[in-house]
Amino acid sequence: MQAIDQIVNSAGKTYYMSGGNVPCPVVFRGPNGAASGVAAQHSQDYAAWYGSIPGLKVVIPWSAEDCKGLLKSAIR
């Protein structure tokens, strides 16, 4: 959550604030969900919230193969 301002107000809105002249292609990758040995603040999933922010696209892979393909496509 420390970088939420930069994600929402910079990455998500740059294209719109520039009138479509400045694209902001960037890939954020982060783990979400419960896992063994992580504290409560690291087990939250913000994917639905990020998906509601104009300018951001969210993908959630199902498997390792999906993850590899989606990540490669996003970086291109």
Backbone as XML, in Angstrom:
<?xml version="1.0"?>
<chain id="A" units="angstrom">
  <residue number="1" name="MET">
    <atom name="N" x="0.809" y="-1.194" z="0.000"/>
    <atom name="CA" x="0.000" y="0.000" z="0.000"/>
    <atom name="C" x="0.856" y="1.262" z="0.000"/>
  </residue>
  <residue number="2" name="GLN">
    <atom name="N" x="2.153" y="1.147" z="0.186"/>
    <atom name="CA" x="2.991" y="2.335" z="0.251"/>
    <atom name="C" x="3.094" y="3.039" z="-1.092"/>
  </residue>
  <residue number="3" name="ALA">
    <atom name="N" x="2.967" y="2.318" z="-2.178"/>
    <atom name="CA" x="3.098" y="2.925" z="-3.504"/>
    <atom name="C" x="1.749" y="3.158" z="-4.168"/>
  </residue>
  <residue number="4" name="ILE">
    <atom name="N" x="0.669" y="3.122" z="-3.402"/>
    <atom name="CA" x="-0.660" y="3.216" z="-4.000"/>
    <atom name="C" x="-0.881" y="4.555" z="-4.698"/>
  </residue>
  <residue number="5" name="ASP">
    <atom name="N" x="-0.337" y="5.640" z="-4.164"/>
    <atom name="CA" x="-0.500" y="6.946" z="-4.804"/>
    <atom name="C" x="0.140" y="6.960" z="-6.185"/>
  </residue>
  <residue number="6" name="GLN">
    <atom name="N" x="1.337" y="6.414" z="-6.311"/>
    <atom name="CA" x="2.014" y="6.390" z="-7.601"/>
    <atom name="C" x="1.282" y="5.486" z="-8.591"/>
  </residue>
  <residue number="7" name="ILE">
    <atom name="N" x="0.730" y="4.383" z="-8.115"/>
    <atom name="CA" x="0.014" y="3.468" z="-9.007"/>
    <atom name="C" x="-1.284" y="4.098" z="-9.488"/>
  </residue>
  <residue number="8" name="VAL">
    <atom name="N" x="-2.070" y="4.646" z="-8.576"/>
    <atom name="CA" x="-3.382" y="5.188" z="-8.929"/>
    <atom name="C" x="-3.270" y="6.531" z="-9.632"/>
  </residue>
  <residue number="9" name="ASN">
    <atom name="N" x="-2.540" y="7.472" z="-9.046"/>
    <atom name="CA" x="-2.528" y="8.837" z="-9.563"/>
    <atom name="C" x="-1.487" y="9.103" z="-10.632"/>
  </residue>
  <residue number="10" name="SER">
    <atom name="N" x="-0.509" y="8.249" z="-10.783"/>
    <atom name="CA" x="0.483" y="8.451" z="-11.842"/>
    <atom name="C" x="0.313" y="7.422" z="-12.943"/>
  </residue>
  <residue number="11" name="ALA">
    <atom name="N" x="0.533" y="6.163" z="-12.640"/>
    <atom name="CA" x="0.470" y="5.124" z="-13.675"/>
    <atom name="C" x="-0.922" y="5.004" z="-14.272"/>
  </residue>
  <residue number="12" name="GLY">
    <atom name="N" x="-1.943" y="5.041" z="-13.444"/>
    <atom name="CA" x="-3.298" y="4.852" z="-13.934"/>
    <atom name="C" x="-3.860" y="6.028" z="-14.705"/>
  </residue>
  <residue number="13" name="LYS">
    <atom name="N" x="-3.406" y="7.243" z="-14.416"/>
    <atom name="CA" x="-4.019" y="8.432" z="-14.999"/>
    <atom name="C" x="-3.152" y="9.194" z="-15.996"/>
  </residue>
  <residue number="14" name="THR">
    <atom name="N" x="-1.893" y="8.843" z="-16.138"/>
    <atom name="CA" x="-0.992" y="9.600" z="-17.014"/>
    <atom name="C" x="-1.516" y="9.695" z="-18.435"/>
  </residue>
  <residue number="15" name="TYR">
    <atom name="N" x="-1.969" y="8.601" z="-18.987"/>
    <atom name="CA" x="-2.467" y="8.588" z="-20.369"/>
    <atom name="C" x="-3.653" y="9.540" z="-20.524"/>
  </residue>
  <residue number="16" name="TYR">
    <atom name="N" x="-4.571" y="9.501" z="-19.578"/>
    <atom name="CA" x="-5.765" y="10.343" z="-19.655"/>
    <atom name="C" x="-5.443" y="11.812" z="-19.402"/>
  </residue>
  <residue number="17" name="MET">
    <atom name="N" x="-4.550" y="12.090" z="-18.448"/>
    <atom name="CA" x="-4.203" y="13.476" z="-18.137"/>
    <atom name="C" x="-3.415" y="14.135" z="-19.260"/>
  </residue>
  <residue number="18" name="SER">
    <atom name="N" x="-2.755" y="13.336" z="-20.093"/>
    <atom name="CA" x="-1.976" y="13.898" z="-21.198"/>
    <atom name="C" x="-2.791" y="13.977" z="-22.480"/>
  </residue>
  <residue number="19" name="GLY">
    <atom name="N" x="-4.068" y="13.679" z="-22.405"/>
    <atom name="CA" x="-4.898" y="13.704" z="-23.607"/>
    <atom name="C" x="-4.561" y="12.575" z="-24.562"/>
  </residue>
  <residue number="20" name="GLY">
    <atom name="N" x="-4.020" y="11.497" z="-24.055"/>
    <atom name="CA" x="-3.673" y="10.348" z="-24.887"/>
    <atom name="C" x="-2.311" y="10.445" z="-25.542"/>
  </residue>
  <residue number="21" name="ASN">
    <atom name="N" x="-1.526" y="11.457" z="-25.189"/>
    <atom name="CA" x="-0.214" y="11.653" z="-25.809"/>
    <atom name="C" x="0.923" y="10.911" z="-25.109"/>
  </residue>
  <residue number="22" name="VAL">
    <atom name="N" x="0.748" y="10.584" z="-23.837"/>
    <atom name="CA" x="1.816" y="9.945" z="-23.072"/>
    <atom name="C" x="1.312" y="8.612" z="-22.511"/>
  </residue>
  <residue number="23" name="PRO">
    <atom name="N" x="1.621" y="7.518" z="-23.190"/>
    <atom name="CA" x="1.230" y="6.223" z="-22.624"/>
    <atom name="C" x="2.122" y="5.879" z="-21.430"/>
  </residue>
  <residue number="24" name="CYS">
    <atom name="N" x="1.634" y="5.055" z="-20.567"/>
    <atom name="CA" x="2.400" y="4.670" z="-19.381"/>
    <atom name="C" x="2.401" y="3.152" z="-19.256"/>
  </residue>
  <residue number="25" name="PRO">
    <atom name="N" x="3.117" y="2.473" z="-20.166"/>
    <atom name="CA" x="3.139" y="1.010" z="-20.085"/>
    <atom name="C" x="4.062" y="0.540" z="-18.958"/>
  </residue>
  <residue number="26" name="VAL">
    <atom name="N" x="3.486" y="-0.076" z="-17.976"/>
    <atom name="CA" x="4.261" y="-0.561" z="-16.841"/>
    <atom name="C" x="3.597" y="-1.838" z="-16.330"/>
  </residue>
  <residue number="27" name="VAL">
    <atom name="N" x="4.411" y="-2.752" z="-15.838"/>
    <atom name="CA" x="3.902" y="-4.013" z="-15.298"/>
    <atom name="C" x="4.219" y="-4.064" z="-13.808"/>
  </residue>
  <residue number="28" name="PHE">
    <atom name="N" x="3.194" y="-4.223" z="-12.992"/>
    <atom name="CA" x="3.357" y="-4.430" z="-11.559"/>
    <atom name="C" x="3.048" y="-5.888" z="-11.286"/>
  </residue>
  <residue number="29" name="ARG">
    <atom name="N" x="3.920" y="-6.537" z="-10.581"/>
    <atom name="CA" x="3.701" y="-7.945" z="-10.237"/>
    <atom name="C" x="3.804" y="-8.076" z="-8.731"/>
  </residue>
  <residue number="30" name="GLY">
    <atom name="N" x="2.809" y="-8.696" z="-8.141"/>
    <atom name="CA" x="2.861" y="-8.848" z="-6.698"/>
    <atom name="C" x="2.093" y="-10.049" z="-6.217"/>
  </residue>
  <residue number="31" name="PRO">
    <atom name="N" x="2.571" y="-10.674" z="-5.172"/>
    <atom name="CA" x="1.849" y="-11.809" z="-4.604"/>
    <atom name="C" x="0.653" y="-11.330" z="-3.799"/>
  </residue>
  <residue number="32" name="ASN">
    <atom name="N" x="-0.396" y="-12.081" z="-3.830"/>
    <atom name="CA" x="-1.592" y="-11.782" z="-3.043"/>
    <atom name="C" x="-2.175" y="-13.077" z="-2.527"/>
  </residue>
  <residue number="33" name="GLY">
    <atom name="N" x="-2.862" y="-12.990" z="-1.428"/>
    <atom name="CA" x="-3.523" y="-14.157" z="-0.876"/>
    <atom name="C" x="-2.763" y="-14.732" z="0.300"/>
  </residue>
  <residue number="34" name="ALA">
    <atom name="N" x="-3.398" y="-15.654" z="0.939"/>
    <atom name="CA" x="-2.818" y="-16.256" z="2.138"/>
    <atom name="C" x="-1.676" y="-17.197" z="1.789"/>
  </residue>
  <residue number="35" name="ALA">
    <atom name="N" x="-0.683" y="-17.212" z="2.633"/>
    <atom name="CA" x="0.445" y="-18.130" z="2.485"/>
    <atom name="C" x="1.005" y="-18.413" z="3.878"/>
  </residue>
  <residue number="36" name="SER">
    <atom name="N" x="1.717" y="-19.450" z="3.999"/>
    <atom name="CA" x="2.291" y="-19.830" z="5.284"/>
    <atom name="C" x="3.405" y="-18.868" z="5.688"/>
  </residue>
  <residue number="37" name="GLY">
    <atom name="N" x="3.334" y="-18.380" z="6.895"/>
    <atom name="CA" x="4.412" y="-17.563" z="7.431"/>
    <atom name="C" x="4.353" y="-16.083" z="7.091"/>
  </residue>
  <residue number="38" name="VAL">
    <atom name="N" x="3.243" y="-15.600" z="6.524"/>
    <atom name="CA" x="3.150" y="-14.172" z="6.230"/>
    <atom name="C" x="2.184" y="-13.526" z="7.214"/>
  </residue>
  <residue number="39" name="ALA">
    <atom name="N" x="2.428" y="-12.295" z="7.519"/>
    <atom name="CA" x="1.577" y="-11.586" z="8.467"/>
    <atom name="C" x="0.253" y="-11.191" z="7.818"/>
  </residue>
  <residue number="40" name="ALA">
    <atom name="N" x="-0.664" y="-10.704" z="8.614"/>
    <atom name="CA" x="-2.012" y="-10.386" z="8.134"/>
    <atom name="C" x="-2.007" y="-9.340" z="7.029"/>
  </residue>
  <residue number="41" name="GLN">
    <atom name="N" x="-1.125" y="-8.361" z="7.094"/>
    <atom name="CA" x="-1.124" y="-7.305" z="6.086"/>
    <atom name="C" x="-0.596" y="-7.781" z="4.736"/>
  </residue>
  <residue number="42" name="HIS">
    <atom name="N" x="0.030" y="-8.937" z="4.670"/>
    <atom name="CA" x="0.549" y="-9.453" z="3.406"/>
    <atom name="C" x="-0.381" y="-10.470" z="2.766"/>
  </residue>
  <residue number="43" name="SER">
    <atom name="N" x="-1.517" y="-10.728" z="3.376"/>
    <atom name="CA" x="-2.414" y="-11.738" z="2.836"/>
    <atom name="C" x="-3.655" y="-11.137" z="2.189"/>
  </residue>
  <residue number="44" name="GLN">
    <atom name="N" x="-3.664" y="-9.834" z="1.960"/>
    <atom name="CA" x="-4.819" y="-9.185" z="1.347"/>
    <atom name="C" x="-4.692" y="-9.228" z="-0.167"/>
  </residue>
  <residue number="45" name="ASP">
    <atom name="N" x="-5.830" y="-9.309" z="-0.845"/>
    <atom name="CA" x="-5.849" y="-9.349" z="-2.304"/>
    <atom name="C" x="-6.560" y="-8.103" z="-2.817"/>
  </residue>
  <residue number="46" name="TYR">
    <atom name="N" x="-5.828" y="-7.227" z="-3.472"/>
    <atom name="CA" x="-6.376" y="-5.964" z="-3.960"/>
    <atom name="C" x="-6.721" y="-5.999" z="-5.446"/>
  </residue>
  <residue number="47" name="ALA">
    <atom name="N" x="-6.732" y="-7.162" z="-6.063"/>
    <atom name="CA" x="-6.952" y="-7.257" z="-7.506"/>
    <atom name="C" x="-8.265" y="-6.616" z="-7.932"/>
  </residue>
  <residue number="48" name="ALA">
    <atom name="N" x="-9.347" y="-6.876" z="-7.229"/>
    <atom name="CA" x="-10.645" y="-6.301" z="-7.593"/>
    <atom name="C" x="-10.619" y="-4.782" z="-7.463"/>
  </residue>
  <residue number="49" name="TRP">
    <atom name="N" x="-9.953" y="-4.287" z="-6.435"/>
    <atom name="CA" x="-9.877" y="-2.839" z="-6.247"/>
    <atom name="C" x="-9.041" y="-2.192" z="-7.358"/>
  </residue>
  <residue number="50" name="TYR">
    <atom name="N" x="-7.886" y="-2.788" z="-7.680"/>
    <atom name="CA" x="-7.068" y="-2.263" z="-8.778"/>
    <atom name="C" x="-7.837" y="-2.305" z="-10.087"/>
  </residue>
  <residue number="51" name="GLY">
    <atom name="N" x="-8.636" y="-3.326" z="-10.292"/>
    <atom name="CA" x="-9.419" y="-3.452" z="-11.518"/>
    <atom name="C" x="-10.461" y="-2.366" z="-11.685"/>
  </residue>
  <residue number="52" name="SER">
    <atom name="N" x="-10.840" y="-1.702" z="-10.602"/>
    <atom name="CA" x="-11.834" y="-0.631" z="-10.687"/>
    <atom name="C" x="-11.206" y="0.734" z="-10.955"/>
  </residue>
  <residue number="53" name="ILE">
    <atom name="N" x="-9.886" y="0.799" z="-11.057"/>
    <atom name="CA" x="-9.199" y="2.072" z="-11.294"/>
    <atom name="C" x="-9.047" y="2.288" z="-12.795"/>
  </residue>
  <residue number="54" name="PRO">
    <atom name="N" x="-9.589" y="3.402" z="-13.326"/>
    <atom name="CA" x="-9.456" y="3.669" z="-14.764"/>
    <atom name="C" x="-7.989" y="3.719" z="-15.182"/>
  </residue>
  <residue number="55" name="GLY">
    <atom name="N" x="-7.678" y="3.058" z="-16.275"/>
    <atom name="CA" x="-6.324" y="3.059" z="-16.806"/>
    <atom name="C" x="-5.502" y="1.851" z="-16.409"/>
  </residue>
  <residue number="56" name="LEU">
    <atom name="N" x="-5.947" y="1.095" z="-15.426"/>
    <atom name="CA" x="-5.218" y="-0.098" z="-15.012"/>
    <atom name="C" x="-5.917" y="-1.343" z="-15.542"/>
  </residue>
  <residue number="57" name="LYS">
    <atom name="N" x="-5.127" y="-2.318" z="-15.940"/>
    <atom name="CA" x="-5.647" y="-3.612" z="-16.369"/>
    <atom name="C" x="-5.080" y="-4.660" z="-15.424"/>
  </residue>
  <residue number="58" name="VAL">
    <atom name="N" x="-5.922" y="-5.543" z="-14.953"/>
    <atom name="CA" x="-5.516" y="-6.558" z="-13.981"/>
    <atom name="C" x="-5.708" y="-7.937" z="-14.587"/>
  </residue>
  <residue number="59" name="VAL">
    <atom name="N" x="-4.691" y="-8.767" z="-14.486"/>
    <atom name="CA" x="-4.808" y="-10.165" z="-14.898"/>
    <atom name="C" x="-4.422" y="-11.041" z="-13.709"/>
  </residue>
  <residue number="60" name="ILE">
    <atom name="N" x="-5.118" y="-12.159" z="-13.588"/>
    <atom name="CA" x="-4.849" y="-13.082" z="-12.488"/>
    <atom name="C" x="-4.665" y="-14.468" z="-13.080"/>
  </residue>
  <residue number="61" name="PRO">
    <atom name="N" x="-3.434" y="-14.955" z="-13.123"/>
    <atom name="CA" x="-3.187" y="-16.272" z="-13.716"/>
    <atom name="C" x="-3.724" y="-17.400" z="-12.844"/>
  </residue>
  <residue number="62" name="TRP">
    <atom name="N" x="-4.078" y="-18.483" z="-13.497"/>
    <atom name="CA" x="-4.570" y="-19.668" z="-12.803"/>
    <atom name="C" x="-3.438" y="-20.645" z="-12.498"/>
  </residue>
  <residue number="63" name="SER">
    <atom name="N" x="-2.482" y="-20.726" z="-13.412"/>
    <atom name="CA" x="-1.402" y="-21.701" z="-13.257"/>
    <atom name="C" x="-0.063" y="-21.041" z="-13.564"/>
  </residue>
  <residue number="64" name="ALA">
    <atom name="N" x="1.008" y="-21.778" z="-13.364"/>
    <atom name="CA" x="2.347" y="-21.268" z="-13.673"/>
    <atom name="C" x="2.483" y="-20.986" z="-15.162"/>
  </residue>
  <residue number="65" name="GLU">
    <atom name="N" x="1.882" y="-21.834" z="-15.988"/>
    <atom name="CA" x="1.936" y="-21.623" z="-17.437"/>
    <atom name="C" x="1.196" y="-20.343" z="-17.820"/>
  </residue>
  <residue number="66" name="ASP">
    <atom name="N" x="0.023" y="-20.127" z="-17.224"/>
    <atom name="CA" x="-0.718" y="-18.889" z="-17.467"/>
    <atom name="C" x="0.101" y="-17.684" z="-17.036"/>
  </residue>
  <residue number="67" name="CYS">
    <atom name="N" x="0.745" y="-17.793" z="-15.895"/>
    <atom name="CA" x="1.549" y="-16.695" z="-15.368"/>
    <atom name="C" x="2.661" y="-16.319" z="-16.341"/>
  </residue>
  <residue number="68" name="LYS">
    <atom name="N" x="3.356" y="-17.307" z="-16.842"/>
    <atom name="CA" x="4.452" y="-17.047" z="-17.777"/>
    <atom name="C" x="3.939" y="-16.355" z="-19.030"/>
  </residue>
  <residue number="69" name="GLY">
    <atom name="N" x="2.867" y="-16.865" z="-19.613"/>
    <atom name="CA" x="2.328" y="-16.279" z="-20.835"/>
    <atom name="C" x="1.789" y="-14.876" z="-20.633"/>
  </residue>
  <residue number="70" name="LEU">
    <atom name="N" x="1.046" y="-14.656" z="-19.552"/>
    <atom name="CA" x="0.491" y="-13.332" z="-19.280"/>
    <atom name="C" x="1.583" y="-12.315" z="-18.993"/>
  </residue>
  <residue number="71" name="LEU">
    <atom name="N" x="2.594" y="-12.719" z="-18.241"/>
    <atom name="CA" x="3.685" y="-11.803" z="-17.920"/>
    <atom name="C" x="4.471" y="-11.428" z="-19.169"/>
  </residue>
  <residue number="72" name="LYS">
    <atom name="N" x="4.763" y="-12.406" z="-20.025"/>
    <atom name="CA" x="5.482" y="-12.113" z="-21.268"/>
    <atom name="C" x="4.663" y="-11.188" z="-22.163"/>
  </residue>
  <residue number="73" name="SER">
    <atom name="N" x="3.357" y="-11.420" z="-22.258"/>
    <atom name="CA" x="2.494" y="-10.567" z="-23.079"/>
    <atom name="C" x="2.424" y="-9.154" z="-22.523"/>
  </residue>
  <residue number="74" name="ALA">
    <atom name="N" x="2.346" y="-9.031" z="-21.208"/>
    <atom name="CA" x="2.255" y="-7.713" z="-20.588"/>
    <atom name="C" x="3.524" y="-6.902" z="-20.800"/>
  </residue>
  <residue number="75" name="ILE">
    <atom name="N" x="4.668" y="-7.557" z="-20.764"/>
    <atom name="CA" x="5.939" y="-6.849" z="-20.924"/>
    <atom name="C" x="6.149" y="-6.405" z="-22.365"/>
  </residue>
  <residue number="76" name="ARG">
    <atom name="N" x="5.635" y="-7.169" z="-23.311"/>
    <atom name="CA" x="5.781" y="-6.781" z="-24.722"/>
    <atom name="C" x="5.001" y="-5.564" z="-24.961"/>
  </residue>
</chain>
